[in-house]
Amino acid sequence: MDVKELKEMELAELAEKERKLKQEMFNLRFQLATGRIENPMKIRQTRRDLARVKTIMQQKTVGGAASTGKSKG
């Protein structure tokens, strides 16, 4: 997953992507527990993709709040 693609997405799209990645993590952990996982490295990649999505969402949220014109004085 490319960071550029994530930065171009809207918050709603990122939230949907996060939901899908969480579901995929659940499925991968389930496969690992039952011994049916084909590629254990997929867990690592999915976990990192989820972290990227959450980071971009946080940046957009903080960036959006900072650009609303709130000032200290």
C-alpha beads as a LAMMPS data file, in Angstrom:
LAMMPS data file: protein, C-alpha beads

73 atoms
72 bonds

1 atom types
1 bond types

-500.0 500.0 xlo xhi
-500.0 500.0 ylo yhi
-500.0 500.0 zlo zhi

Masses

1 110.0

Atoms # bond

1 1 1 0.000 0.000 0.000
2 1 1 1.401 3.348 -1.038
3 1 1 1.351 6.338 1.314
4 1 1 0.583 8.686 -1.590
5 1 1 -2.618 6.766 -2.311
6 1 1 -3.654 6.985 1.333
7 1 1 -3.021 10.720 1.542
8 1 1 -5.289 11.284 -1.459
9 1 1 -8.217 9.423 0.164
10 1 1 -10.988 11.133 2.120
11 1 1 -11.569 10.379 5.808
12 1 1 -14.600 8.207 5.019
13 1 1 -12.558 6.128 2.583
14 1 1 -9.779 5.774 5.141
15 1 1 -12.274 4.663 7.785
16 1 1 -13.588 1.994 5.412
17 1 1 -10.029 0.878 4.631
18 1 1 -9.310 0.662 8.373
19 1 1 -12.415 -1.470 8.897
20 1 1 -11.384 -3.852 6.107
21 1 1 -7.827 -4.154 7.431
22 1 1 -9.090 -4.910 10.955
23 1 1 -11.301 -7.647 9.530
24 1 1 -8.366 -9.038 7.564
25 1 1 -6.203 -9.033 10.708
26 1 1 -8.911 -10.978 12.532
27 1 1 -9.051 -13.545 9.736
28 1 1 -5.263 -13.882 9.618
29 1 1 -4.997 -14.349 13.383
30 1 1 -7.744 -16.960 13.198
31 1 1 -5.891 -18.797 10.432
32 1 1 -2.691 -18.635 12.478
33 1 1 -4.412 -20.122 15.515
34 1 1 -5.885 -22.967 13.490
35 1 1 -2.616 -23.610 11.646
36 1 1 -4.035 -22.885 8.196
37 1 1 -2.173 -19.705 7.335
38 1 1 -0.352 -19.851 4.013
39 1 1 1.803 -16.741 4.364
40 1 1 2.627 -15.646 7.948
41 1 1 4.313 -12.482 6.634
42 1 1 0.866 -11.274 5.552
43 1 1 0.111 -10.568 9.234
44 1 1 3.083 -8.227 9.480
45 1 1 2.209 -6.411 6.260
46 1 1 -1.434 -6.004 7.223
47 1 1 -0.511 -4.700 10.666
48 1 1 1.782 -2.106 9.118
49 1 1 -0.836 -1.091 6.550
50 1 1 -3.334 -0.600 9.365
51 1 1 -0.847 1.591 11.223
52 1 1 -0.295 3.662 8.071
53 1 1 -4.027 4.200 7.638
54 1 1 -4.441 5.226 11.273
55 1 1 -1.493 7.615 11.024
56 1 1 -2.865 9.312 7.905
57 1 1 -6.313 9.581 9.519
58 1 1 -4.776 11.219 12.585
59 1 1 -2.766 13.645 10.446
60 1 1 -5.867 14.642 8.499
61 1 1 -7.876 15.090 11.703
62 1 1 -5.231 17.225 13.406
63 1 1 -4.506 19.115 10.190
64 1 1 -8.199 19.806 9.673
65 1 1 -8.608 21.159 13.199
66 1 1 -5.522 23.353 12.853
67 1 1 -6.750 24.870 9.593
68 1 1 -10.181 25.888 10.962
69 1 1 -8.787 29.190 12.162
70 1 1 -8.532 28.604 15.881
71 1 1 -6.095 31.059 17.396
72 1 1 -4.628 31.583 20.852
73 1 1 -5.483 35.132 21.411

Bonds

1 1 1 2
2 1 2 3
3 1 3 4
4 1 4 5
5 1 5 6
6 1 6 7
7 1 7 8
8 1 8 9
9 1 9 10
10 1 10 11
11 1 11 12
12 1 12 13
13 1 13 14
14 1 14 15
15 1 15 16
16 1 16 17
17 1 17 18
18 1 18 19
19 1 19 20
20 1 20 21
21 1 21 22
22 1 22 23
23 1 23 24
24 1 24 25
25 1 25 26
26 1 26 27
27 1 27 28
28 1 28 29
29 1 29 30
30 1 30 31
31 1 31 32
32 1 32 33
33 1 33 34
34 1 34 35
35 1 35 36
36 1 36 37
37 1 37 38
38 1 38 39
39 1 39 40
40 1 40 41
41 1 41 42
42 1 42 43
43 1 43 44
44 1 44 45
45 1 45 46
46 1 46 47
47 1 47 48
48 1 48 49
49 1 49 50
50 1 50 51
51 1 51 52
52 1 52 53
53 1 53 54
54 1 54 55
55 1 55 56
56 1 56 57
57 1 57 58
58 1 58 59
59 1 59 60
60 1 60 61
61 1 61 62
62 1 62 63
63 1 63 64
64 1 64 65
65 1 65 66
66 1 66 67
67 1 67 68
68 1 68 69
69 1 69 70
70 1 70 71
71 1 71 72
72 1 72 73
